[in-house]
Each structure stands twice: as structure tokens, then as C-alpha cells.
Amino acid sequence: MTTISVRMDDDLKKSFEATCNDMGMPMAVAMTIFAKRVVRERKIPFDVSAAVDPFYSEKNMQALKHSAKQLDEGKIVTKSLEELEALENA
């Protein structure tokens, strides 16, 4: 056996410890389960991702595809900023 040291936020540690206790296991057992699964599957056993840029959201990508299709089909109207402001104020 060996000992490892992990740095984490104190509040996170307390919450993790309480959760592990609720499941009837010490934190060391939970960490060992995690390590064994990583070794067995050769990957992190859950999704790890960065914050999603809202520009690349599914909704926005669909809107952009729709707009591109309209552009390809010639279904566009060109207005200057002044014309658009005039329409808004009409």
C-alpha cells in the first residue's frame, strides 16, 4: 500500500467526505474505486469538458444553418442600420 496526497478546496473535501460517509465508505475507498476504474477503462469515467461557448450551442448552430440556407436560396433583404432604425421607430 502507498499513501497519496490530494489538494482540494476545504468545503469540497467536507462535502465529499460526507457523501462518502452517506454511502458507507471512507474517502480513500472512493478514491481507490475511481483509480481502479480509470485503469480498467483507460479513461476518466465521466465527461470532462470546458464551459460551452454559447455561440456553439445547438440552438445557435441551427439558427446559423437556417440563415445560411436562406442566404443560399437568395431569401435575403438588405437594409442599412438607418433603415432598420427607421422601421423600428415607425
Secondary structure in CASP SS format (residue, H / E / C, confidence):
PFRMAT SS
TARGET T0000
AUTHOR 0000-0000-0000
METHOD secondary structure of the structure
MODEL  1
M C 1.00
T C 1.00
T C 1.00
I C 1.00
S C 1.00
V C 1.00
R C 1.00
M C 1.00
D C 1.00
D H 1.00
D H 1.00
L H 1.00
K H 1.00
K H 1.00
S H 1.00
F H 1.00
E H 1.00
A H 1.00
T H 1.00
C H 1.00
N H 1.00
D H 1.00
M C 1.00
G C 1.00
M C 1.00
P C 1.00
M H 1.00
A H 1.00
V H 1.00
A H 1.00
M H 1.00
T H 1.00
I H 1.00
F H 1.00
A H 1.00
K H 1.00
R H 1.00
V H 1.00
V H 1.00
R H 1.00
E H 1.00
R C 1.00
K C 1.00
I C 1.00
P C 1.00
F C 1.00
D C 1.00
V C 1.00
S C 1.00
A C 1.00
A C 1.00
V C 1.00
D C 1.00
P H 1.00
F H 1.00
Y H 1.00
S C 1.00
E H 1.00
K H 1.00
N H 1.00
M H 1.00
Q H 1.00
A H 1.00
L H 1.00
K H 1.00
H H 1.00
S H 1.00
A H 1.00
K H 1.00
Q H 1.00
L H 1.00
D H 1.00
E C 1.00
G C 1.00
K C 1.00
I C 1.00
V C 1.00
T C 1.00
K C 1.00
S C 1.00
L H 1.00
E H 1.00
E H 1.00
L H 1.00
E H 1.00
A H 1.00
L H 1.00
E H 1.00
N H 1.00
A C 1.00
END
